[in-house]
Amino acid sequence: MQFLALTNFSAKYENYSREVDMGISIQEYLAGRVACPVCDASGDQEHCITALLSRQDSCILFNSMMHNQDTRTDADTKLLQELRATSNPQTVLNYYVRSQQVTQRINARSDRVNVWNVIYNTYIPNMLSQIRAGRKEDALNTIMSILGEVENKY
């Protein structure tokens, strides 16, 4: 199965809850990069990928881009999808475990929309430029640096 999403903005998946029984952990998914047997049998391979990873409650990149819909493009989303698909699974897992905690703190704030806009405007264009220039390792380092700075600030 082809690896599918870093930030899947499809309306079909935006509102999956954390309580959905995935039948697979993030670690298991990243090890094999395939959907769980339940999703595979149903033909909905994107379900595991989207419900486990980039969501409103788990990803600073997802949230900063979602709150900047005027600047988000499908091409940017594809760049991030490709970056995650080719990244070390342990790095991806580390990102999501840490990102989930800070994402939930920010989403609990009354000024969360402003915070996500600040994060986007401060960090995301540079990181996307690195990916466009083929500097994927730099982009991964930038993402982890962004995460560290956001964790410290919020």
CNS distance restraints for C-alpha pairs under 8 A (distance, minus, plus):
assign (resid   1 and name CA) (resid  33 and name CA) 7.93 0.50 0.50
assign (resid   1 and name CA) (resid  34 and name CA) 6.24 0.50 0.50
assign (resid   2 and name CA) (resid  34 and name CA) 7.95 0.50 0.50
assign (resid   3 and name CA) (resid  33 and name CA) 6.18 0.50 0.50
assign (resid   3 and name CA) (resid  34 and name CA) 7.15 0.50 0.50
assign (resid   3 and name CA) (resid  85 and name CA) 6.15 0.50 0.50
assign (resid   4 and name CA) (resid  46 and name CA) 6.68 0.50 0.50
assign (resid   4 and name CA) (resid  49 and name CA) 6.98 0.50 0.50
assign (resid   4 and name CA) (resid  81 and name CA) 6.83 0.50 0.50
assign (resid   4 and name CA) (resid  85 and name CA) 7.54 0.50 0.50
assign (resid   5 and name CA) (resid  46 and name CA) 7.58 0.50 0.50
assign (resid   5 and name CA) (resid  49 and name CA) 6.45 0.50 0.50
assign (resid   5 and name CA) (resid  50 and name CA) 6.52 0.50 0.50
assign (resid   5 and name CA) (resid  54 and name CA) 7.85 0.50 0.50
assign (resid   5 and name CA) (resid  81 and name CA) 5.03 0.50 0.50
assign (resid   5 and name CA) (resid  84 and name CA) 7.94 0.50 0.50
assign (resid   5 and name CA) (resid  85 and name CA) 7.92 0.50 0.50
assign (resid   6 and name CA) (resid  50 and name CA) 7.77 0.50 0.50
assign (resid   6 and name CA) (resid  53 and name CA) 7.17 0.50 0.50
assign (resid   6 and name CA) (resid  54 and name CA) 5.84 0.50 0.50
assign (resid   6 and name CA) (resid  77 and name CA) 7.41 0.50 0.50
assign (resid   6 and name CA) (resid  80 and name CA) 5.81 0.50 0.50
assign (resid   6 and name CA) (resid  81 and name CA) 4.25 0.50 0.50
assign (resid   6 and name CA) (resid  82 and name CA) 7.73 0.50 0.50
assign (resid   6 and name CA) (resid  84 and name CA) 6.04 0.50 0.50
assign (resid   6 and name CA) (resid  85 and name CA) 7.82 0.50 0.50
assign (resid   7 and name CA) (resid  50 and name CA) 7.74 0.50 0.50
assign (resid   7 and name CA) (resid  54 and name CA) 5.33 0.50 0.50
assign (resid   7 and name CA) (resid  55 and name CA) 7.50 0.50 0.50
assign (resid   7 and name CA) (resid  61 and name CA) 7.90 0.50 0.50
assign (resid   7 and name CA) (resid  62 and name CA) 5.79 0.50 0.50
assign (resid   7 and name CA) (resid  77 and name CA) 6.02 0.50 0.50
assign (resid   7 and name CA) (resid  80 and name CA) 6.99 0.50 0.50
assign (resid   7 and name CA) (resid  81 and name CA) 6.50 0.50 0.50
assign (resid   8 and name CA) (resid  13 and name CA) 7.56 0.50 0.50
assign (resid   8 and name CA) (resid  50 and name CA) 6.52 0.50 0.50
assign (resid   8 and name CA) (resid  54 and name CA) 7.21 0.50 0.50
assign (resid   8 and name CA) (resid  77 and name CA) 7.39 0.50 0.50
assign (resid   9 and name CA) (resid  13 and name CA) 7.35 0.50 0.50
assign (resid   9 and name CA) (resid  14 and name CA) 6.60 0.50 0.50
assign (resid  10 and name CA) (resid  14 and name CA) 6.44 0.50 0.50
assign (resid  11 and name CA) (resid  15 and name CA) 7.71 0.50 0.50
assign (resid  13 and name CA) (resid  47 and name CA) 7.40 0.50 0.50
assign (resid  13 and name CA) (resid  50 and name CA) 6.66 0.50 0.50
assign (resid  13 and name CA) (resid  51 and name CA) 7.20 0.50 0.50
assign (resid  14 and name CA) (resid  55 and name CA) 6.93 0.50 0.50
assign (resid  14 and name CA) (resid  56 and name CA) 7.50 0.50 0.50
assign (resid  16 and name CA) (resid  20 and name CA) 7.17 0.50 0.50
assign (resid  16 and name CA) (resid  51 and name CA) 6.10 0.50 0.50
assign (resid  17 and name CA) (resid  51 and name CA) 7.61 0.50 0.50
assign (resid  18 and name CA) (resid  51 and name CA) 7.53 0.50 0.50
assign (resid  20 and name CA) (resid  51 and name CA) 7.97 0.50 0.50
assign (resid  22 and name CA) (resid  36 and name CA) 7.03 0.50 0.50
assign (resid  22 and name CA) (resid  38 and name CA) 7.96 0.50 0.50
assign (resid  22 and name CA) (resid  48 and name CA) 6.18 0.50 0.50
assign (resid  22 and name CA) (resid  51 and name CA) 7.86 0.50 0.50
assign (resid  22 and name CA) (resid  52 and name CA) 7.76 0.50 0.50
assign (resid  23 and name CA) (resid  36 and name CA) 5.87 0.50 0.50
assign (resid  23 and name CA) (resid  37 and name CA) 7.52 0.50 0.50
assign (resid  23 and name CA) (resid  38 and name CA) 7.01 0.50 0.50
assign (resid  24 and name CA) (resid  28 and name CA) 6.04 0.50 0.50
assign (resid  24 and name CA) (resid  29 and name CA) 6.47 0.50 0.50
assign (resid  24 and name CA) (resid  35 and name CA) 7.81 0.50 0.50
assign (resid  24 and name CA) (resid  36 and name CA) 5.54 0.50 0.50
assign (resid  24 and name CA) (resid  48 and name CA) 7.74 0.50 0.50
assign (resid  25 and name CA) (resid  29 and name CA) 6.13 0.50 0.50
assign (resid  25 and name CA) (resid  52 and name CA) 7.70 0.50 0.50
assign (resid  26 and name CA) (resid  30 and name CA) 6.06 0.50 0.50
assign (resid  26 and name CA) (resid  52 and name CA) 6.22 0.50 0.50
assign (resid  26 and name CA) (resid  53 and name CA) 7.50 0.50 0.50
assign (resid  26 and name CA) (resid  93 and name CA) 7.05 0.50 0.50
assign (resid  27 and name CA) (resid  31 and name CA) 6.09 0.50 0.50
assign (resid  27 and name CA) (resid  89 and name CA) 7.90 0.50 0.50
assign (resid  27 and name CA) (resid  93 and name CA) 6.91 0.50 0.50
assign (resid  28 and name CA) (resid  32 and name CA) 6.53 0.50 0.50
assign (resid  28 and name CA) (resid  33 and name CA) 7.92 0.50 0.50
assign (resid  29 and name CA) (resid  33 and name CA) 5.04 0.50 0.50
assign (resid  29 and name CA) (resid  34 and name CA) 5.91 0.50 0.50
assign (resid  29 and name CA) (resid  35 and name CA) 6.56 0.50 0.50
assign (resid  29 and name CA) (resid  36 and name CA) 7.50 0.50 0.50
assign (resid  29 and name CA) (resid  49 and name CA) 7.75 0.50 0.50
assign (resid  30 and name CA) (resid  34 and name CA) 7.80 0.50 0.50
assign (resid  30 and name CA) (resid  89 and name CA) 5.40 0.50 0.50
assign (resid  30 and name CA) (resid  93 and name CA) 7.72 0.50 0.50
assign (resid  31 and name CA) (resid  89 and name CA) 6.67 0.50 0.50
assign (resid  34 and name CA) (resid  45 and name CA) 7.66 0.50 0.50
assign (resid  35 and name CA) (resid  39 and name CA) 6.01 0.50 0.50
assign (resid  35 and name CA) (resid  40 and name CA) 5.76 0.50 0.50
assign (resid  35 and name CA) (resid  45 and name CA) 5.34 0.50 0.50
assign (resid  35 and name CA) (resid  46 and name CA) 7.43 0.50 0.50
assign (resid  35 and name CA) (resid  47 and name CA) 7.72 0.50 0.50
assign (resid  35 and name CA) (resid  48 and name CA) 5.58 0.50 0.50
assign (resid  35 and name CA) (resid  49 and name CA) 6.83 0.50 0.50
assign (resid  36 and name CA) (resid  40 and name CA) 6.02 0.50 0.50
assign (resid  36 and name CA) (resid  45 and name CA) 7.89 0.50 0.50
assign (resid  36 and name CA) (resid  48 and name CA) 6.72 0.50 0.50
assign (resid  37 and name CA) (resid  41 and name CA) 5.86 0.50 0.50
assign (resid  38 and name CA) (resid  42 and name CA) 6.28 0.50 0.50
assign (resid  39 and name CA) (resid  43 and name CA) 6.17 0.50 0.50
assign (resid  39 and name CA) (resid  44 and name CA) 5.18 0.50 0.50
assign (resid  39 and name CA) (resid  45 and name CA) 5.36 0.50 0.50
assign (resid  39 and name CA) (resid  46 and name CA) 7.95 0.50 0.50
assign (resid  39 and name CA) (resid  47 and name CA) 6.54 0.50 0.50
assign (resid  39 and name CA) (resid  48 and name CA) 6.79 0.50 0.50
assign (resid  40 and name CA) (resid  44 and name CA) 6.15 0.50 0.50
assign (resid  40 and name CA) (resid  45 and name CA) 5.34 0.50 0.50
assign (resid  45 and name CA) (resid  49 and name CA) 7.23 0.50 0.50
assign (resid  46 and name CA) (resid  50 and name CA) 5.90 0.50 0.50
assign (resid  47 and name CA) (resid  51 and name CA) 5.76 0.50 0.50
assign (resid  48 and name CA) (resid  52 and name CA) 5.67 0.50 0.50
assign (resid  49 and name CA) (resid  53 and name CA) 6.03 0.50 0.50
assign (resid  50 and name CA) (resid  54 and name CA) 6.13 0.50 0.50
assign (resid  50 and name CA) (resid  55 and name CA) 7.06 0.50 0.50
assign (resid  51 and name CA) (resid  55 and name CA) 6.95 0.50 0.50
assign (resid  53 and name CA) (resid  58 and name CA) 6.88 0.50 0.50
assign (resid  53 and name CA) (resid  59 and name CA) 7.56 0.50 0.50
assign (resid  53 and name CA) (resid  96 and name CA) 7.01 0.50 0.50
assign (resid  54 and name CA) (resid  58 and name CA) 6.03 0.50 0.50
assign (resid  54 and name CA) (resid  59 and name CA) 5.26 0.50 0.50
assign (resid  54 and name CA) (resid  62 and name CA) 6.05 0.50 0.50
assign (resid  55 and name CA) (resid  59 and name CA) 5.84 0.50 0.50
assign (resid  55 and name CA) (resid  62 and name CA) 6.37 0.50 0.50
assign (resid  55 and name CA) (resid  63 and name CA) 7.67 0.50 0.50
assign (resid  56 and name CA) (resid  62 and name CA) 6.67 0.50 0.50
assign (resid  56 and name CA) (resid  63 and name CA) 5.88 0.50 0.50
assign (resid  56 and name CA) (resid 103 and name CA) 7.81 0.50 0.50
assign (resid  57 and name CA) (resid 100 and name CA) 6.12 0.50 0.50
assign (resid  57 and name CA) (resid 103 and name CA) 5.96 0.50 0.50
assign (resid  57 and name CA) (resid 104 and name CA) 5.73 0.50 0.50
assign (resid  57 and name CA) (resid 107 and name CA) 7.67 0.50 0.50
assign (resid  58 and name CA) (resid  96 and name CA) 6.37 0.50 0.50
assign (resid  58 and name CA) (resid  97 and name CA) 7.88 0.50 0.50
assign (resid  58 and name CA) (resid  99 and name CA) 5.86 0.50 0.50
assign (resid  58 and name CA) (resid 100 and name CA) 3.81 0.50 0.50
assign (resid  58 and name CA) (resid 101 and name CA) 7.35 0.50 0.50
assign (resid  58 and name CA) (resid 103 and name CA) 5.88 0.50 0.50
assign (resid  58 and name CA) (resid 104 and name CA) 7.21 0.50 0.50
assign (resid  59 and name CA) (resid  63 and name CA) 6.32 0.50 0.50
assign (resid  59 and name CA) (resid  96 and name CA) 6.52 0.50 0.50
assign (resid  59 and name CA) (resid  99 and name CA) 5.41 0.50 0.50
assign (resid  59 and name CA) (resid 100 and name CA) 5.93 0.50 0.50
assign (resid  59 and name CA) (resid 103 and name CA) 6.22 0.50 0.50
assign (resid  60 and name CA) (resid  64 and name CA) 6.01 0.50 0.50
assign (resid  60 and name CA) (resid  99 and name CA) 6.07 0.50 0.50
assign (resid  60 and name CA) (resid 100 and name CA) 7.83 0.50 0.50
assign (resid  60 and name CA) (resid 102 and name CA) 7.83 0.50 0.50
assign (resid  60 and name CA) (resid 103 and name CA) 5.83 0.50 0.50
assign (resid  60 and name CA) (resid 147 and name CA) 7.59 0.50 0.50
assign (resid  61 and name CA) (resid  65 and name CA) 6.08 0.50 0.50
assign (resid  61 and name CA) (resid 120 and name CA) 7.93 0.50 0.50
assign (resid  61 and name CA) (resid 124 and name CA) 7.74 0.50 0.50
assign (resid  62 and name CA) (resid  66 and name CA) 5.96 0.50 0.50
assign (resid  63 and name CA) (resid  67 and name CA) 6.10 0.50 0.50
assign (resid  63 and name CA) (resid 103 and name CA) 7.95 0.50 0.50
assign (resid  63 and name CA) (resid 116 and name CA) 6.44 0.50 0.50
assign (resid  64 and name CA) (resid  68 and name CA) 6.46 0.50 0.50
assign (resid  64 and name CA) (resid 116 and name CA) 4.62 0.50 0.50
assign (resid  64 and name CA) (resid 117 and name CA) 6.13 0.50 0.50
assign (resid  64 and name CA) (resid 119 and name CA) 6.23 0.50 0.50
assign (resid  64 and name CA) (resid 120 and name CA) 4.98 0.50 0.50
assign (resid  65 and name CA) (resid  69 and name CA) 6.44 0.50 0.50
assign (resid  65 and name CA) (resid  71 and name CA) 7.78 0.50 0.50
assign (resid  65 and name CA) (resid  72 and name CA) 5.94 0.50 0.50
assign (resid  65 and name CA) (resid 120 and name CA) 6.58 0.50 0.50
assign (resid  66 and name CA) (resid  72 and name CA) 7.49 0.50 0.50
assign (resid  67 and name CA) (resid 113 and name CA) 6.48 0.50 0.50
assign (resid  67 and name CA) (resid 116 and name CA) 6.29 0.50 0.50
assign (resid  67 and name CA) (resid 117 and name CA) 6.34 0.50 0.50
assign (resid  68 and name CA) (resid  72 and name CA) 6.27 0.50 0.50
assign (resid  68 and name CA) (resid 117 and name CA) 6.47 0.50 0.50
assign (resid  68 and name CA) (resid 120 and name CA) 7.34 0.50 0.50
assign (resid  69 and name CA) (resid  73 and name CA) 7.93 0.50 0.50
assign (resid  72 and name CA) (resid  76 and name CA) 6.67 0.50 0.50
assign (resid  72 and name CA) (resid  77 and name CA) 7.69 0.50 0.50
assign (resid  73 and name CA) (resid  77 and name CA) 6.47 0.50 0.50
assign (resid  74 and name CA) (resid  78 and name CA) 6.16 0.50 0.50
assign (resid  75 and name CA) (resid  79 and name CA) 6.26 0.50 0.50
assign (resid  76 and name CA) (resid  80 and name CA) 6.40 0.50 0.50
assign (resid  76 and name CA) (resid 128 and name CA) 7.05 0.50 0.50
assign (resid  77 and name CA) (resid  81 and name CA) 6.17 0.50 0.50
assign (resid  78 and name CA) (resid  82 and name CA) 6.13 0.50 0.50
assign (resid  79 and name CA) (resid  83 and name CA) 6.18 0.50 0.50
assign (resid  79 and name CA) (resid 128 and name CA) 7.76 0.50 0.50
assign (resid  79 and name CA) (resid 131 and name CA) 6.88 0.50 0.50
assign (resid  79 and name CA) (resid 132 and name CA) 7.55 0.50 0.50
assign (resid  80 and name CA) (resid  84 and name CA) 6.21 0.50 0.50
assign (resid  81 and name CA) (resid  85 and name CA) 6.16 0.50 0.50
assign (resid  82 and name CA) (resid  86 and name CA) 6.36 0.50 0.50
assign (resid  83 and name CA) (resid  87 and name CA) 6.18 0.50 0.50
assign (resid  83 and name CA) (resid 131 and name CA) 7.82 0.50 0.50
assign (resid  83 and name CA) (resid 136 and name CA) 6.90 0.50 0.50
assign (resid  84 and name CA) (resid  92 and name CA) 7.04 0.50 0.50
assign (resid  87 and name CA) (resid  91 and name CA) 7.12 0.50 0.50
assign (resid  87 and name CA) (resid  92 and name CA) 6.82 0.50 0.50
assign (resid  88 and name CA) (resid  92 and name CA) 6.40 0.50 0.50
assign (resid  89 and name CA) (resid  93 and name CA) 6.06 0.50 0.50
assign (resid  90 and name CA) (resid  94 and name CA) 6.04 0.50 0.50
assign (resid  91 and name CA) (resid  95 and name CA) 6.16 0.50 0.50
assign (resid  92 and name CA) (resid  96 and name CA) 6.35 0.50 0.50
assign (resid  93 and name CA) (resid  97 and name CA) 6.14 0.50 0.50
assign (resid  94 and name CA) (resid  98 and name CA) 6.19 0.50 0.50
assign (resid  95 and name CA) (resid  99 and name CA) 5.71 0.50 0.50
assign (resid  95 and name CA) (resid 144 and name CA) 6.97 0.50 0.50
assign (resid  95 and name CA) (resid 147 and name CA) 7.65 0.50 0.50
assign (resid  96 and name CA) (resid 100 and name CA) 5.76 0.50 0.50
assign (resid  97 and name CA) (resid 101 and name CA) 6.97 0.50 0.50
assign (resid  98 and name CA) (resid 102 and name CA) 6.83 0.50 0.50
assign (resid  98 and name CA) (resid 147 and name CA) 7.75 0.50 0.50
assign (resid  99 and name CA) (resid 103 and name CA) 5.81 0.50 0.50
assign (resid  99 and name CA) (resid 147 and name CA) 6.71 0.50 0.50
assign (resid 100 and name CA) (resid 104 and name CA) 6.14 0.50 0.50
assign (resid 101 and name CA) (resid 105 and name CA) 6.50 0.50 0.50
assign (resid 102 and name CA) (resid 106 and name CA) 6.20 0.50 0.50
assign (resid 102 and name CA) (resid 150 and name CA) 7.38 0.50 0.50
assign (resid 102 and name CA) (resid 151 and name CA) 5.77 0.50 0.50
assign (resid 102 and name CA) (resid 154 and name CA) 6.84 0.50 0.50
assign (resid 103 and name CA) (resid 107 and name CA) 6.05 0.50 0.50
assign (resid 104 and name CA) (resid 108 and name CA) 6.21 0.50 0.50
assign (resid 105 and name CA) (resid 109 and name CA) 6.85 0.50 0.50
assign (resid 105 and name CA) (resid 154 and name CA) 7.15 0.50 0.50
assign (resid 106 and name CA) (resid 112 and name CA) 5.70 0.50 0.50
assign (resid 106 and name CA) (resid 115 and name CA) 7.35 0.50 0.50
assign (resid 106 and name CA) (resid 154 and name CA) 6.70 0.50 0.50
assign (resid 107 and name CA) (resid 112 and name CA) 5.52 0.50 0.50
assign (resid 108 and name CA) (resid 112 and name CA) 7.22 0.50 0.50
assign (resid 111 and name CA) (resid 115 and name CA) 6.28 0.50 0.50
assign (resid 112 and name CA) (resid 116 and name CA) 6.11 0.50 0.50
assign (resid 113 and name CA) (resid 117 and name CA) 6.25 0.50 0.50
assign (resid 114 and name CA) (resid 118 and name CA) 6.19 0.50 0.50
assign (resid 115 and name CA) (resid 119 and name CA) 6.20 0.50 0.50
assign (resid 116 and name CA) (resid 120 and name CA) 6.09 0.50 0.50
assign (resid 117 and name CA) (resid 121 and name CA) 6.09 0.50 0.50
assign (resid 118 and name CA) (resid 122 and name CA) 5.86 0.50 0.50
assign (resid 119 and name CA) (resid 123 and name CA) 5.93 0.50 0.50
assign (resid 119 and name CA) (resid 124 and name CA) 7.32 0.50 0.50
assign (resid 119 and name CA) (resid 150 and name CA) 7.84 0.50 0.50
assign (resid 120 and name CA) (resid 124 and name CA) 5.00 0.50 0.50
assign (resid 120 and name CA) (resid 125 and name CA) 7.38 0.50 0.50
assign (resid 121 and name CA) (resid 125 and name CA) 6.93 0.50 0.50
assign (resid 123 and name CA) (resid 127 and name CA) 6.57 0.50 0.50
assign (resid 123 and name CA) (resid 146 and name CA) 6.78 0.50 0.50
assign (resid 124 and name CA) (resid 128 and name CA) 6.11 0.50 0.50
assign (resid 125 and name CA) (resid 129 and name CA) 6.13 0.50 0.50
assign (resid 126 and name CA) (resid 130 and name CA) 6.37 0.50 0.50
assign (resid 127 and name CA) (resid 131 and name CA) 6.55 0.50 0.50
assign (resid 127 and name CA) (resid 139 and name CA) 5.37 0.50 0.50
assign (resid 127 and name CA) (resid 142 and name CA) 6.30 0.50 0.50
assign (resid 127 and name CA) (resid 143 and name CA) 7.10 0.50 0.50
assign (resid 128 and name CA) (resid 132 and name CA) 6.19 0.50 0.50
assign (resid 128 and name CA) (resid 139 and name CA) 7.44 0.50 0.50
assign (resid 129 and name CA) (resid 133 and name CA) 6.13 0.50 0.50
assign (resid 130 and name CA) (resid 134 and name CA) 6.46 0.50 0.50
assign (resid 130 and name CA) (resid 135 and name CA) 5.13 0.50 0.50
assign (resid 130 and name CA) (resid 136 and name CA) 6.66 0.50 0.50
assign (resid 130 and name CA) (resid 138 and name CA) 6.63 0.50 0.50
assign (resid 130 and name CA) (resid 139 and name CA) 5.47 0.50 0.50
assign (resid 131 and name CA) (resid 135 and name CA) 5.40 0.50 0.50
assign (resid 131 and name CA) (resid 136 and name CA) 5.25 0.50 0.50
assign (resid 131 and name CA) (resid 139 and name CA) 5.90 0.50 0.50
assign (resid 135 and name CA) (resid 139 and name CA) 6.27 0.50 0.50
assign (resid 136 and name CA) (resid 140 and name CA) 6.16 0.50 0.50
assign (resid 137 and name CA) (resid 141 and name CA) 6.24 0.50 0.50
assign (resid 138 and name CA) (resid 142 and name CA) 6.03 0.50 0.50
assign (resid 139 and name CA) (resid 143 and name CA) 6.09 0.50 0.50
assign (resid 140 and name CA) (resid 144 and name CA) 6.35 0.50 0.50
assign (resid 141 and name CA) (resid 145 and name CA) 6.09 0.50 0.50
assign (resid 142 and name CA) (resid 146 and name CA) 5.96 0.50 0.50
assign (resid 143 and name CA) (resid 147 and name CA) 6.14 0.50 0.50
assign (resid 144 and name CA) (resid 148 and name CA) 6.23 0.50 0.50
assign (resid 145 and name CA) (resid 149 and name CA) 6.22 0.50 0.50
assign (resid 146 and name CA) (resid 150 and name CA) 6.04 0.50 0.50
assign (resid 147 and name CA) (resid 151 and name CA) 5.98 0.50 0.50
assign (resid 148 and name CA) (resid 152 and name CA) 6.22 0.50 0.50
assign (resid 149 and name CA) (resid 153 and name CA) 6.11 0.50 0.50
assign (resid 150 and name CA) (resid 154 and name CA) 5.82 0.50 0.50
